């Protein structure tokens, strides 16, 4: 087992990822999520400035990765900036690398003061709860993607929970106090 002292978290923009890092990230996204889309940072796409969190061992081997993207949500006709939590993958399972990375990301999000919001399969809810994330039960069902034509779409996975880190704007407190209201996002569920 690799000890915490032998690991470090590196934050890179998509444009700064090495080809090796991109290959590993894309391979594991396909294995874990059956993702058919590739992360291919280019100046004209969203991956260029997206933040990737990489947990590495002292030799530079990638142990786990996740990403944050700056986006907005709308709740009760008001827009809020959020950090979208996405794509946590432990490359090497069973050693707590994903947990270590998510605890680091949680602290990072708290330090920004911006609300962090992500979505998970219900079988992962307790994992996130144990490492200190808040949970909105059935959060994917109350979150609707509003496309460029104004049409609303539910998530593609058939329901799950939302994980969060409350920001200074108290967005989550407002969401939890108004459970019948939908959350609108402007990019497909991440």
C-alpha positions in Angstrom: 0.0 0.0 0.0 1.2 3.5 -0.9 1.2 5.8 2.1 -0.3 9.3 2.0 3.2 10.8 2.4 4.2 9.1 -0.8 1.4 10.6 -2.9 0.7 14.1 -4.1 -2.2 15.9 -5.8 -1.4 17.8 -9.0 -4.1 20.1 -10.4 -3.8 20.7 -14.2 -5.9 22.4 -16.8 -6.8 20.1 -19.6 -4.5 21.9 -21.9 -1.6 21.0 -19.7 -2.2 17.2 -19.4 0.4 15.0 -20.9 -0.5 12.5 -23.7 0.1 9.7 -21.2 -2.2 11.3 -18.6 -4.9 11.8 -21.3 -4.6 8.2 -22.5 -5.0 6.8 -18.9 -7.9 9.2 -18.2 -9.7 8.2 -21.4 -9.0 4.5 -21.0 -10.4 4.5 -17.4 -13.4 6.6 -18.3 -14.3 4.0 -20.8 -13.8 1.1 -18.4 -15.6 2.8 -15.5 -18.4 4.7 -17.2 -18.5 3.1 -20.7 -17.8 6.6 -21.9 -17.5 6.8 -25.7 -16.4 10.4 -25.8 -12.7 11.3 -25.5 -11.2 14.1 -23.4 -9.2 15.9 -26.1 -8.3 19.4 -24.9 -8.3 21.9 -27.7 -8.5 25.7 -27.5 -12.1 25.6 -28.9 -13.5 23.0 -26.5 -14.5 22.9 -22.8 -11.7 20.5 -21.8 -9.1 23.1 -22.5 -9.6 25.0 -19.2 -11.2 22.3 -17.1 -9.4 21.4 -13.9 -8.1 17.9 -13.5 -7.1 16.6 -10.1 -4.4 13.9 -10.4 -3.3 11.8 -7.4 0.2 10.5 -8.2 2.8 8.4 -6.4 6.3 9.7 -5.9 7.4 8.1 -9.2 4.6 10.1 -11.0 2.3 7.2 -11.6 -1.4 8.2 -11.8 -3.3 6.5 -9.0 -6.6 8.4 -9.2 -8.2 11.3 -11.1 -11.2 13.5 -11.0 -12.2 16.8 -12.5 -14.0 20.1 -11.7 -15.6 22.3 -14.2 -17.0 25.8 -13.7 -20.6 26.0 -14.6 -23.9 27.5 -13.5 -27.2 26.2 -12.2 -30.5 27.9 -12.0 -32.7 27.5 -8.9 -35.9 29.5 -8.3 -35.2 31.7 -11.3 -31.8 32.7 -10.0 -28.4 31.6 -11.4 -25.6 30.4 -9.2 -22.0 29.6 -10.2 -21.0 26.0 -9.1 -18.0 23.7 -9.4 -19.2 20.6 -11.1 -17.6 17.5 -9.5 -17.1 14.8 -12.0 -15.3 11.6 -13.1 -13.7 10.2 -10.0 -11.7 7.1 -10.9 -9.2 5.2 -8.8 -6.8 3.6 -11.3 -5.6 1.2 -8.6 -8.6 0.0 -6.5 -8.7 -0.9 -2.8 -6.1 1.4 -1.5 -8.1 4.5 -0.7 -6.7 6.6 -3.5 -10.2 7.8 -4.7 -11.1 8.7 -1.1 -7.8 10.6 -0.6 -8.4 12.6 -3.8 -12.0 13.4 -3.0 -11.1 14.7 0.5 -8.5 16.9 -1.2 -11.1 18.2 -3.7 -13.6 18.8 -1.0 -11.1 21.0 0.9 -10.2 22.8 -2.4 -13.9 23.5 -3.1 -14.5 24.7 0.5 -11.5 27.1 0.1 -13.1 28.7 -3.0 -16.4 29.4 -1.3 -18.3 28.2 -4.4 -20.8 25.4 -4.1 -19.6 22.1 -5.4 -22.2 19.8 -7.0 -21.9 16.4 -8.6 -24.0 13.3 -9.3 -23.6 9.7 -8.4 -25.2 6.3 -8.7 -27.1 5.4 -5.6 -24.7 2.6 -4.8 -22.0 5.2 -4.3 -24.0 7.5 -2.0 -22.7 6.0 1.2 -19.1 6.2 0.0 -19.5 10.0 -0.5 -21.4 10.5 2.7 -18.6 8.7 4.7 -16.0 11.0 3.3 -17.9 14.1 4.2 -20.0 15.1 1.2 -23.6 16.2 1.6 -26.2 14.2 -0.2 -29.4 15.3 -2.0 -31.5 12.2 -2.2 -32.7 11.6 -5.8 -30.8 14.8 -6.8 -30.5 13.7 -10.4 -34.3 13.4 -10.7 -34.8 17.0 -9.6 -32.0 18.3 -11.8 -33.1 19.0 -15.4 -30.7 19.8 -18.2 -32.0 22.8 -20.2 -30.6 22.6 -23.8 -30.0 25.5 -26.1 -33.6 25.2 -27.4 -35.0 25.5 -23.9 -36.1 21.8 -23.8 -35.7 20.0 -20.5 -34.0 16.6 -20.1 -33.6 14.2 -17.2 -30.4 12.4 -16.6 -29.5 9.5 -18.8 -28.8 7.0 -16.0 -32.3 6.6 -14.6 -31.8 8.4 -11.3 -29.2 8.9 -8.6 -28.2 11.2 -5.9 -26.4 14.5 -5.9 -23.3 15.1 -3.8 -22.4 18.6 -2.7 -20.1 20.9 -0.8 -22.1 24.0 0.4 -20.7 27.3 -0.7 -21.0 30.8 0.8 -24.1 31.4 -1.3 -26.1 28.8 0.7 -27.5 27.4 -2.5 -27.8 23.9 -1.1 -29.6 25.1 2.0 -32.1 26.8 -0.3 -32.5 23.6 -2.4 -33.0 21.5 0.7 -35.6 23.9 2.0 -37.5 23.8 -1.3 -37.5 20.1 -2.3 -40.4 20.5 -4.8 -38.4 23.0 -6.9 -36.2 21.7 -9.8 -32.6 22.6 -10.4 -31.8 23.6 -14.0 -28.3 23.0 -15.5 -27.1 24.2 -18.8 -24.9 21.2 -19.8 -25.8 17.6 -19.7 -25.5 15.9 -16.3 -21.9 15.6 -15.5 
